Amino acid sequence: MTALTLSTAAAPGLRADAIVIGVGKGGKGPVVAPGADAVDKAYDGRLAGVLETLGASGAEGEITKLPAPAGFKAPLVLAVGLGAEPKDGDTYDAEALRRAAGVAARALTGAKKAAFALPLADAADAGAIAEGALLGAYSFDAYKDNGKDAKGKGPLGEVALLGGKPRDKEYKAAVERALAVTEELNRARDLINTPPNDLDPEAFAAVAQTAAKEHGIKVEVLDVKALEKGGYGGILGVGAGSAAGPRLVKLSYTHAEATKHLAFVGKGITYDSGGISLKPAGHNETMKCDMSGAAAVFAAVVSAARLGLAVNVTGWLALAENMPSGSATRPGDVLRMYSGKTVEVLNTDAEGRLVLADALWAASAEKPDAIVDVATLTGAMVLALGSRTFGVMANDDAFRSAIVEAAEEVGEPSWPMPLPEHLRKGMDSPTADIANMGERMGGGLVAGLFLREFVGEGITWAHLDIAGPAFNEAGPFGYTPKGGTGSAVRTLVRLAELTAAGDLG
């Protein structure tokens, strides 16, 4: 992974492959952002004019390269657009810094070292730039020759944050936090991008066990026999058609000073063919990403442990492979869930809610202060919110608002969604307690209502449908790569931090 350092060195004397500076979009052209003073001075104060001549406007994500001025040890200046120049007295917000740093890091693929001279007013800015650079430098090349991209280049080797204060406790803490969270988020991306022939439920569980041992997290893995003994009919029903048996992984991080307990539940369908209700061609090629929710939960629990947060966090990874075969669950079958309720399966491609239902009930048994589940659950949510925003549903409006605010704080677009009571009737079944399908319109909301049925009484719960932003099929943007994104990891970590600080619930 890309290395990160705080540096007090002056830009001209730092040995690096490039100096990264920020450019804002002003009313009359590009504006050189704070942090680039030394570079601007070397251009006799005319850097903005030079950039404009080269076509730069300061628009978000714009990249302009120019030779470094005489006297600089780095040969290249890379100017990255920050977007609209802040109003008088304001500074660039954290997300603008994250995105700019991510764009710059990706543009410098193949470089050994880059010095980032972006606006850095305090430790929070340092953390944001570090996050953006480390996430933007991400590349999944495990299956490519020599671990390099198509052009034979590896990711940016090192990021030096100019203007940082290596001996300042707040700066050090901000950078250490960024390192911990981005390393785990990038591990989640790796899991999402791993082909399903190499990541079945057993393999995912093994990764979780290894990480848990490394970071002092208690881990329990229920295999097929244990799931059968426990009566986990939802997870078993989904995994019945696959030669790779399902697993339920419980990760428990505890802190001696914790007074609150959060439970995170993740959908982990390591490959989703749709089962007997087979997905059509064009809809199954990226279904290795259907375990993104479990990857997010896994990353969040490990991040909480690495940060030493004073909150108990339990992660539940509901892992299965949804395949058609002679032993697969059929439309019309009835499953008896871990809660004891029966579910008529009308569509085997609505499988995520079945594995989550068992895990939600298991999580509820421990009476946590709140449960948050994360899942690539419905195409309906993608139709509603697009490919970059996840939906948030909850049985408590204040908790839903808190999650949306936490997501906004860390730069993850989300939107509050309702749970309309009239949609519940559509899941009535003449055969079982409930069906796994309801009205077609509002399908994402129907799925949320289904999950609510399996949350213990009196427990605060929220559901994050990350079907849109979990896997980026378009080109990279900001610090987001093509492929697995690690959506919801930073929101979950922020929720844990707020809970530990006593600012949530």
N, C-alpha and C positions, 0 to 999 in steps of 0.2 A: 504494500500500500504506500501511497505517497507520504513522504515524511513532512513534518511541519515544525518550524522554529519561529520564535519571536526574535526580532533583530533590531538593534539600535544603530546599526551601520547606516551610513549615508549612501544614498542610491549610486552616486558616481563611483565609489570605491568598492562596491560589492561585486564579487565575481559570480556571474550568473549568465544564463543563456538569454534572459530577457528581463526587462523592467516593466511591470504591469501598472498602468495608471488609469484613473477614471476620468470620463468625460461626460458632463451633463448637457442636457438639451436646453439651451437658453432661448430667450425670445428673439435674439438676433444672430443665432448661430451656436456652435459648440462652445462650452465653457469648461476650462480645465478645473477638475475637482480638487479639493484639498488632498494633500499627500503627494502631489506631483510637483511641488514647488521647485525642487532641485532640477527636475527635468525642464520645467518651464524656464527657469533662470538660464540654463545652458542654451536655450533657444532664444535668449535675449528677450524673454517675455512674449514671444510671438508664437508660442506653441499652438494656441487656439487657431490662429490664422493658418498655420501650416496644416493642421488637421482639417480645417474647412476646405483648403485647397485640394486636399487628398480625398475629399468627398464625405468626410465625417460630419455627422449632425448631432451626435450624442444620444441618439435613440437607443432604447434599451436593447442590449444584446449585440449591438454593432461592434465590429472589430476593425481597427485600423492599425496597420503595422508601418513603422518607419525606422530608419537607421538611428541608432543612439548617437547623441552628440559627441563631439570630441572630448576626450578625458574620461569617458565612461568605460568601465571594464566590461560591461554587458554590451553585446553588439546590437541589440534590438530593443525598441520601445514598442510595447503593445498597448494601445489605447482601447478601452472597453467602454461602451455606452452604458450609462447609469439611468437614462431616462430623464424626465423633466427635472430641471434644476430646482432645488427646494426654495421655498419662499424665504424672505429675509429672517434670519435668526434660526431657521430650521436646518436640520441635517438630513442626509440621505437615510431612509429607513433601512432596517435590518434586512428586509427581503430584497431590496434593490442591491445591497452589498452582496448578499448571498448569490443572487443570480449573476451579477457581473463577475464575481470571482469564479463561479462555475463555468461561465462562457470562456473566460480567459484560460482556465486550467485545461479545458478541452481543446482550445485552440493551440495549446502548447504541448500537445501529445508528442512524445519523442524527445522532449527537452529534459535535461538532467536537473536543472534548478531554475526557478524563477523567483524574482523579488516582487512582492505585491505592495505597491505604494498607493493603495486605495484609501479613501477617507477613513480615518481611524481616530475617533474622538475619545473612546473609552473602551473598557474591557468587553462590553456587550458587542461593540463593533468588531473587535478582534475575534470574538466567538463566531459572529455571523460570517465574516470573511473566511475564517478557517473552515466552517461548515461548508460553505459554498465551494471553496477550492477543492476540498477533499471529496465531496460528492460529485463535483464536475469532472474530476480527474478519473473517476471510475470507468473501468472498461472490463467487460467479460470476455476474456480471451483464452479460457481454460481449454477449449477444444481446437484452438488454432496453433499452428506450428510455432514453437518457441515462445508461446504465450504472448504473442504480439498481434496487433491488428492487421487488416488487409494490406496496409502499406508497410508492414514490418516495423511498426513503432510501438513502444510500450508507453504506459501512462507517464505523465509528468512525475519526475523523481522526487523533487523537494520543493516545498513552498516556504519562503522566508517572508514573514509579515513585517514590513518596515514600519517603524513607529511603535512597535510593540515594546512592552516593558518586561523583560525576562524575569526580573526579580520581584515584580509586583504580584502580590497574592491574587488579586482579582483577575489580572490578565492570565496568570498561570492557570487559575481555576477555569476560566472561560475556554482556554485552549484545550485543557485536559478533558473538559466536558465534550467539546467538539470532537476530539479524537475518539472518545469512547462511543458516543452516539453514532458518528459516521462509520466507524469500523463495524459496528453491529448492523447498521442500516445497509452497508455495502455487503455484509455477509447475507442479509436477507435477500438483497438483489441477486447474489450468486445462487442462492437456493431457488429463487423464482426462475432464473435463466437456465438452470441445470435441466438437461433433457430428462423426460420421465423414465426412460430406460435405466437411468442412473440414480433417480431419486423416487423410490417408491416409499410407502409408509415406514417400512422397517429402516430404510436408509436415513430418512429424515429423523426418525427417533434416535438413531445412532449419533447423528450430528448434535442433536439436543443433549444427549447424555454426555458427550465429550465436552461440550461447552459448559454444562452444569458442573461437571467435576472440576474444570479449570477455575470457575468463578465462585465456588462454594455454594452452589444452588442445589437444593434437594430435588431429585428427579425420580419419578415413578412412571413406568411404561406398562400399560395393560395390553397384552397381546391377544390373539383371537380367543384362546382358552379363558383368559381372565375376563374378557368382554362377554363371553358366553355365560360364564359363571355369574357375572354381575348383572346380566340382563340388559345390556346396551343394544337394544334392538335397532335403533336408528343407524348407528355406526356399522353394525354388522350387516344390516340390510343393504346399505350402500356398497359395502365392500364385498358382497356375496358373489359378484360375477367375476372378480379378479383373482388371478393366481397369487397376487401379492396381498396378503392379509392386512386388515386395518389395524390401527394402533390408536390408543388414547394416551397422550403424554401429559403428565402433570409436572410443572416446574414450580418450585416453591422457594422464593427468596424472602428471608425474614431479617428483621433488624431489631436489636435489643431495645431500642428506644421507640419503636413504632407503636402508635396508638390506633392506626387505621389499617384496613385491609382492603386492597383492590383485587378483583379477579378479572383477568383478560382471557377471552375465549376466541380462538381462531379457527376458521374453516381451513382445512388442509386436504383438499382433494388433489392429490399429486398428479393425476391426469383425469380429465372428465370427458369421456366419449359421449355422455348422455345416457349411457346404459341402454336398455331395450328401447327407450325413447331416443334413439340415436340422433346425434346432431348431424345436420347436413354438411356436405363439403363446403368449405369456406368458413365454417364456424368451429372447427375442432383443432386447427393447426396450432393455435397458441394456448391450448388448454392445459399446458404444463403450468400456467400461471394461476390455476385455480386453488393453489395452496398459499396465495399471497397473504391471506388473513393470518394463517398460522405462522408464516414467516415474520410478519409484523409483531405478533404477540411474542414469539421467541426472542426477537431482537430487543423488544421493549423490556422484557424481564431481565435479560442479560445486561442491558444498559443500566437498569436500576441497581443491579448488583455491583456493577463496575463503579457507579457513581456513589455507592454507599448511602442511598436514600433512606431516610428514617420512615419507611412505610413498608408494610408486608405486601408483597405482590405475588399472586399465584397465576401462572399461565397454563391454559388448557389447550392443547393442540389436538384437534379432532382429525385424524389422518386416515384417508381411505383412497382407493382408486376405483373410479366408477366405470365399469366395463360390462359389455353384453356377453353373455354366455349361457349355457344350459342351467347354471346355478344362480343366475342373476335374478334380482327382484324384478317382478313383472308389474306393469300397470294393472291395478286392481288388487294387488296383494295388500294385506294389512300387517303392519309392524307393531309390536308391543314395545314401546319406548322404555328407557331407563326410569322415567317418571311413573310408569304404569299405564299411561294413556296409550290408546291405540290410534294409529294413523293409517288411513287408506291412501295408498300411493297411486295417484292418478297420472303422474308423470315422473318417470325415473330421472329426468334431467332437472328436476327440482330437488336435487339431492343434498345440497349444502345445508338447507334448513333442517334436514334429518340428522346429520351428524352434529350440527350445532345444538339441536334440541337436547340430545343426550349430554353433551358437555355443559350446557347451561344448567341443567338440573344437577349435575355433579358439582358444579361450582356453587350452586345455591345451597347445597347441603352444608357448606362451611360458613354460611351466614356472613359473607363479606359485606363491607359497607357499600360497595357498588360493584356492578358487573358491567363490563364493556365487551361486546363481541365485535369482531372484525371479519368481514367476508366479501369476496367477489361474488355477490349473491344473485343479482338480477340484471338482465339486459334492460329491463324497464328503467332502472336507475340511470343507466347510460343515456337512454333516450331522453330522460327528464333533465339531466344535469350535464351531459356531455362527457368528454374524456379526461377532464382535469379536476373535476369536483366530486367529492364523495358526499353521500347523503347521511344525515344523522337523525335517527328516531330514538325516542326514549319514553319511559313511563313517568317521567318527571320533567316538566318544562324547564325548571331552573338548571337541572343537570345537563339537559340538552344544550341550553344556552352556554353553559360553562365549557362544554366540549367544543362548540363552534368557536368560542373565544380563544380557547387554547390552541386550536388548529390555526386560527388566523395569526396568532402570536408567533407561531413557528414557521409560518409560510405555507401551510397546507390548505388549499381552498376546500371549503365544505359548505353545506347548506342545511338548515333545519327542515325536517320533513314531518308531516303529521302522521298519526295513526287513527284514521277515521273509523269509528266504531261500526258504521254501516257495512263496511267491507268484510267484517268478521263472518257474517252470515253465509257468505259465498263459500266458506270452507266447511260448512256443515256436511256431514256424510251420513247416508242412510245405514252404513255398515259399521263405521268406527266412530271414535270420539271426535275426530277431526280429519279432514283431507289435507294433503300437502299442496293443493292448488285451490284457488278461488277465482274471483273475477279477473279477467285478463287486463282490463284497464286499471291502472294503479297497481300493477303487479309488484313493484318494489315495496309498496306500503302493505300489501297483502302478506308478503314474506315477513315483514316486521311484525305484523299482528300474529302470525304463526309462531314466531320465536317468543313473543311475549307470553304465550301459553305455557312455556317451559321455564319461566323465571319464578323462583320461590316467592311466596307471598311476603310483601313488605320490603323487598330488596330493590334498591334503586338500580335501574338497568338502562343501558343505551346500546344501540345497534348502529354500526358504521358499515354502510354498503359502499365498498371501494371498487366496485366493478369497473368504473370508468378509468380512474387514475392508476390502477395497480400495474397495468402493463401498457407501455407506450409503443404503439405500432407505427407512429409517425416519426419524424426526425427528432433529434435531441433538442432541448431548449433549456435555457438557464443552466441549472445544475442537474437537470433531469435527463438521463440517457435514454436511448432507444432500448426497449425491452423492459425487464422488471425494474420498478421504481422504488420499492420500499415504502409505498404509501401507508400512512397512518402510524408509522414507527415514532416519528417525532411528536405527534399528538399524544400518543400513549405515554411516552416518556414525560412530556410536559404535565400530563394529568397526575402522574406519580409524583413529580416534583411539587406541584401545587398541593397535593394531599399531604405530603411530608411536611410542608411548610405550614399546614393548617389553613390554607387558603381555598380549600375545596371541601365542601361538606362540613 
